[in-house]
Amino acid sequence: MDEILRFQPIIRDFTATTLAAIPNVYGRLIYIASLRDLSSGRYEHAGLAAVYPPEGVQEAMKFCHEEIFSRVLEMPLSVQEQDLGECLEAMAGPVGATIAHWRQLESYRILPPEDAPDYLRELFFSNLRVLLEILESQRPTARSIG
């Protein structure tokens, strides 16, 4: 815990200036996961890197990623459904296509933090599959007029 206190200014900066602008928890999770280089596992944030030491940025980003991931898992599924729906609605392109894409490619598999235990990863993936099914079932279907 003492280690985290050392990075508190970076965490505060990142949450207040960057994450606070993202209106939903899933959006924050997607954003922070997108900052992680998939080949090295290191987070890349030019703004923080210009002000803070690299290791401090890594530890702060890792901490924030883990906290957001935990927050998602602690949310009731009904709240996750609404939050994820709002997040997907804000993305470019038709929501139905985004949902179908996520279900087919399982692109959400990059969202958990690198060190997340397997059982939490599987819970997260299971929840997301169900939520995507629910959101897809709520989409209006094209009906022929005749």
C-alpha positions as CSV (number, residue, x, y, z in Angstrom):
1,M,0.0,0.0,0.0
2,D,2.9,2.4,0.7
3,E,4.0,1.8,-2.8
4,I,0.7,3.1,-4.2
5,L,1.0,6.2,-2.0
6,R,4.2,7.1,-3.9
7,F,2.2,7.2,-7.1
8,Q,-0.8,9.0,-5.8
9,P,-0.1,12.2,-7.6
10,I,0.1,10.4,-10.9
11,I,-3.1,8.5,-10.2
12,R,-4.9,11.7,-9.1
13,D,-3.7,13.4,-12.3
14,F,-4.8,10.6,-14.6
15,T,-8.2,10.1,-13.0
16,A,-9.0,13.8,-12.8
17,T,-7.8,14.9,-16.2
18,T,-8.4,11.8,-18.3
19,L,-10.7,9.2,-16.8
20,A,-13.2,11.8,-15.4
21,A,-14.0,12.8,-19.0
22,I,-15.2,9.3,-19.9
23,P,-18.8,9.0,-18.7
24,N,-19.0,5.3,-18.0
25,V,-17.0,2.6,-16.3
26,Y,-16.8,0.3,-19.4
27,G,-15.5,3.2,-21.4
28,R,-12.8,3.8,-18.8
29,L,-11.8,0.2,-18.9
30,I,-11.7,0.1,-22.7
31,Y,-9.6,3.3,-22.7
32,I,-7.0,2.2,-20.2
33,A,-6.7,-1.2,-21.8
34,S,-6.1,0.5,-25.1
35,L,-3.1,2.3,-23.6
36,R,-1.4,-1.0,-22.9
37,D,1.0,-2.2,-25.6
38,L,-0.1,-5.8,-26.3
39,S,3.4,-7.0,-27.1
40,S,5.2,-5.6,-24.0
41,G,2.4,-5.1,-21.5
42,R,3.6,-1.5,-20.9
43,Y,1.2,1.4,-20.8
44,E,1.8,4.4,-23.1
45,H,0.4,7.8,-22.1
46,A,2.3,10.7,-23.7
47,G,0.9,13.3,-21.3
48,L,1.8,11.5,-18.2
49,A,5.2,10.4,-19.6
50,A,6.1,14.0,-20.2
51,V,5.6,14.9,-16.6
52,Y,6.3,11.8,-14.5
53,P,9.0,9.1,-14.4
54,P,8.3,6.1,-16.6
55,E,8.1,3.5,-13.7
56,G,5.7,5.8,-11.8
57,V,3.4,6.0,-14.8
58,Q,3.5,2.2,-15.3
59,E,2.6,1.5,-11.7
60,A,-0.1,4.2,-11.6
61,M,-1.7,3.0,-14.8
62,K,-1.6,-0.6,-13.6
63,F,-3.2,0.4,-10.4
64,C,-6.0,2.3,-12.2
65,H,-6.6,-0.5,-14.6
66,E,-7.0,-3.0,-11.7
67,E,-9.3,-0.6,-9.8
68,I,-11.5,-0.1,-12.8
69,F,-11.7,-3.8,-13.6
70,S,-12.6,-4.5,-10.0
71,R,-15.3,-1.8,-10.1
72,V,-16.9,-3.4,-13.2
73,L,-17.0,-6.8,-11.5
74,E,-18.5,-5.3,-8.3
75,M,-21.4,-3.7,-10.3
76,P,-24.7,-5.6,-10.4
77,L,-25.3,-7.1,-13.9
78,S,-28.2,-4.8,-14.4
79,V,-26.0,-1.7,-13.9
80,Q,-23.3,-3.3,-16.1
81,E,-25.9,-3.8,-18.8
82,Q,-26.8,-0.1,-18.8
83,D,-23.2,1.1,-18.5
84,L,-22.0,-1.2,-21.4
85,G,-25.0,-0.2,-23.5
86,E,-24.1,3.5,-23.1
87,C,-20.5,2.8,-23.8
88,L,-21.3,0.9,-27.0
89,E,-23.9,3.6,-28.1
90,A,-21.1,6.2,-27.9
91,M,-18.8,4.2,-30.3
92,A,-18.6,5.0,-34.0
93,G,-20.9,2.9,-36.2
94,P,-24.1,1.1,-35.7
95,V,-24.5,-0.4,-32.2
96,G,-25.8,-3.7,-33.6
97,A,-22.7,-4.1,-35.7
98,T,-20.5,-3.3,-32.8
99,I,-22.2,-5.9,-30.6
100,A,-22.1,-8.5,-33.3
101,H,-18.4,-7.7,-33.9
102,W,-17.6,-8.0,-30.1
103,R,-19.5,-11.3,-29.9
104,Q,-17.8,-12.8,-32.9
105,L,-14.2,-11.7,-32.3
106,E,-14.4,-11.5,-28.5
107,S,-12.2,-8.4,-28.7
108,Y,-13.1,-7.7,-25.1
109,R,-10.5,-10.4,-24.1
110,I,-7.9,-7.6,-24.0
111,L,-9.8,-5.6,-21.3
112,P,-8.7,-7.3,-18.1
113,P,-5.5,-6.2,-16.4
114,E,-2.5,-8.4,-17.2
115,D,-2.2,-9.8,-13.7
116,A,-6.0,-10.5,-13.2
117,P,-6.5,-14.0,-11.8
118,D,-7.9,-16.5,-14.3
119,Y,-11.2,-16.9,-12.3
120,L,-11.9,-13.1,-12.4
121,R,-11.1,-13.1,-16.2
122,E,-13.5,-15.9,-16.8
123,L,-16.2,-14.2,-14.7
124,F,-15.7,-11.0,-16.7
125,F,-15.8,-12.8,-20.0
126,S,-18.9,-14.8,-19.0
127,N,-20.6,-11.6,-17.8
128,L,-19.8,-9.8,-21.1
129,R,-21.0,-12.7,-23.3
130,V,-24.4,-12.6,-21.4
131,L,-24.5,-8.8,-21.5
132,L,-23.8,-8.7,-25.2
133,E,-26.5,-11.3,-25.8
134,I,-29.0,-9.2,-23.8
135,L,-28.1,-6.0,-25.6
136,E,-28.3,-7.7,-29.0
137,S,-31.7,-9.1,-28.1
138,Q,-33.0,-5.6,-27.2
139,R,-32.0,-4.2,-30.6
140,P,-34.9,-3.6,-33.0
141,T,-34.8,-6.0,-35.9
142,A,-35.4,-5.0,-39.4
143,R,-38.9,-5.9,-40.5
144,S,-40.1,-5.9,-44.1
145,I,-43.0,-3.6,-44.8
146,G,-45.5,-5.3,-46.9
